[in-house]
Amino acid sequence: MWEKIADIVLKYRLVFIVLLLTITAFMGYQARKVEMSYDFVKVVPQDDPEMLFFKDFLQTFGEDGNLFIIGLKDSALYRYDNFRRFQELATKIQALEGINQVISLPTLQDIQKNEAAKRFEVKPIFDPAPRNQEELDSLLKQAQLIKFYEGQIWNHDNGATMIVAALKREILGTSAREKLVLEMIRLAGEFSAETGIQTHYSGIPYIRTVVAKSVKQELNIFLILSLIVTLVVMYLFFRSVAPVLFSVILIGIVVVWTLGTLGILGYKITMLTGLLPPILVVIGIPNCVYLLTKYHQEYIHTHNQQLALKNIIKKIGIVALITNTTTAIGFLVLLTVDISILREFGTVAAINIANTFVISLIFIPAVFSYLPPPSLRNTRHLERRNMQRILDLFILIADKHRAKVYAVCLVLVALSVVGMLRIRAVSYMVDDLPEDSMVIKDLAFFEANFAGIMPLEIVIDTGKPKANRDLKRLRKIALLEDSLRTLPYVSPPLSMVTFVKAANQALGTVKIEETYALPTQSGELLTIERYTRGQKGQAGELARSFADTTGQRLRISLKVADIGSLRTDSLMKAAILPRIDSVLAGTEMKAHVTGTTLLFLKGNDYLIANMRQSLFMAIGLIGVIIGMLFKNIRIMLITIASNLLPILMTAGMMGFLGIALKPSTALIFSIAFGIAVDDAVHYLSRYRQALKLTGFNVAESVRIAIQETGISMMYTSIVLFAGFIIFTWSDFGATQALGALTSSTLIVAMVTNLVLLPCLLHTFSKGKEDQADQDEVAEEIDAYIDDKG
């Protein structure tokens, strides 16, 4: 079959080149449709009970993650001129298209009663604006009496305050959100320049915007860097322009096809799919290395260019198909995860790994058939003394020092297990950003002054309609809020209780702090209900945001600090949930905790569990392929063992270095394993063919396999290492982890496949017996690998 494919490719090479370029033009057109993703990563499946409840919450009470926050802490803010500019800033933000509401100290609304109309009215405290410092100080004292906002937008103890801008739901997942956030930052920057007062930014829309913008920038940077680094390494290997130049063109085609695939499938560029072009550059280069190295080997052997080109398709085709399949499996297993962002990543990666295989097998032979045959200078890389010395060392180790290798491996396994036991699974909401990022620093500002900004919601089903008019139930909820108020890392709550307290304060003859409390009698609560019945405007919207239309389900809105998944989970299980159970025990009221923060916790656990399952699935599928290929359980187990050691060592290294197990690091193992096995397949394919040539002499076959595949294995491993290591320059923890851990895993895998694998073959291979077992399954490989190949 592969001989026929080789004949067709070379006979119709011009047609194939034109076809590839035509498809590339089409894919380039499709790539124009690709858009950036502005949505928050949705990890929890859409049909999960917690996700369904959260969707119902959003439908009933509105968004919990739509707030952009500007924070300030400077005594100079309360000087008349600066405060006036602060008020202008809040007014300008309120006027922007896409802003639903702005809450801030200068625009603070006071609930007041209109006795004549029997309703509440909301009036700005600072309207009319103060005309001098004396009036400002007087109004600030009045603002302090409004306890509803205490600890929410104004810290009375240290003067820290913030502007909270609620974005409209319809723009949250669009590019308009980025433009709006950047415009608010620009306005705040102008205020800061005029007053010298530092501003801090946070909120989920802001974090999403920063991440989306950085992903867009890094897509271009890493695509260029991956090309430069891998191709410089290739030039150092081949010392010739043609292999590098046409590898660049081939990889350029792959990148265009990758972006085109995103466009055709309607996928957006996310933090993961944005990495696919540079990742496929790195993965695609080894195909070029293997094909070009084989081409040079064949030409030296045959001195016939056309025959050499034909032989690389015949002899590399089946092996390249298998190795690309094992690589694709590392991504394909992500399709079993019920998480859209991972399925999209796995789908596009697998499709374009297959595309890379087809493009490489056609493009390299077709193009090089038009070029002059390789010169002696071009093929000199096959005889480099340094490389040969390394290969001779590997051969010596496998032949004479197997016991030492096994001893070292056992020590490494033991150390790795110890390291693995130290791994902690922990993530943060802003986990992927560096510690010196302004997002992290600003988040620390809000946590220090306002407990945090990550939304956490409690929905209480009171078991009775119109519970917002039931004083007994409101008192019970007030007890719960008082209990939650004492917790660290948790902001003061906002709820129907706090609204009723504010309304009760407004009903008083004089507004004093002591009247910010629940009514003492049911009649007073009925008065509040009459004043809010059919209420329109901000007071009515505020009341409706804390209760559903029946008044049976009530909302308690909290903010928590980003203290990490472990501590947040502990806070939930050891403090929040027990206090809820304790206060509501013996009542018919039931509480359900939800919100973006809770779904993050659940999504983190869900993702890590699925990544663990994906790794086992990848190992199983690759094991089956190797078992079917070589028809030998020993060979399969030897291969798996050789390539599991690097994975195990990476896990141990994570434990010793304190690298947490999180979605970004859990993703690495199945991908790295799929890539690492490629070298083992190349080596074993040559080893099993060498058994026939040597009369089933295991030692000699091991030597031949190292000698003839070792250089390509080292070349490709160095290329992969150089390609992945550049990701450590990223601003995102996920990308840094992908680069550092994958590159180190692949280098270790190269060593184990050139040292441990040959040692295991020496010890456990049965020579003729193994070969006999394999003949029925692997005849094609034998037919296409000659005694030099």
Secondary structure, 3 states (H helix, E strand, C coil): CHHHHHHHHHHCHHHHHHHHHHHHHHHHHHHCCCCECCCCCCCCCCCCHHHHHHHHHHHHHCCCCCEEEEEECCHHHHCHHHHHHHHHHHHHHHCCCCEEEEECCCCCEEEEEECCCCEEEEEECCCCCCCCHHHHHHHHHHHHCCHHHECCCECCCCCCEEEEEEECHHHCCCHHHHHHHHHHHHHHHHHHHHHCCCCEEECHHHHHHHHHHHHHHHHHHHHHHHHHHHHHHHHHHHCCHHHHHHHHHHHHHHHHHHHHHHHHHCCCECCCHHHHHHHHHHHHHHHHHHHHHHHHHHHHHHCCHHHHHHHHHHHHHHHHHHHHHHHHHHHHHHHHCCCHHHHHHHHHHHHHHHHHHHHHHHHHHHHHCCCCCCCCCCCHHHHCHHHHHHHHHHHHHHHHCHHHHHHHHHHHHHHHHHHHCCCCECCCCCCCCCCCCHHHHHHHHHHHHHCCCEEEEEEEECCCCCHHHCHHHHHHHHHHHHHHHCCCCECCCEEHHHHHHHHHHHHCCCCCHHHCCCCCCHHHHHHHHHHHCCCCHHHHHHHHCCECCCCCEEEEEEEECCCCHHHHHHHHHHHHHHHHHHHHCCCCCEEEEECHHHHHHHHHHHHHHHHHHHHHHHHHHHHHHHHHHHCCHHHHHHHHHHHHHHHHHHHHHHHHHCCCECHHHHHHHHHHHHHHHHHHHHHHHHHHHHHHHCCCCHHHHHHHHHHHHHHHHHHHHHHHHHHHHHHHHCCCHHHHHHHHHHHHHHHHHHHHHHCHHHHHHHHHCCCHHHHHHHCCCCHHHHHHCCCCC
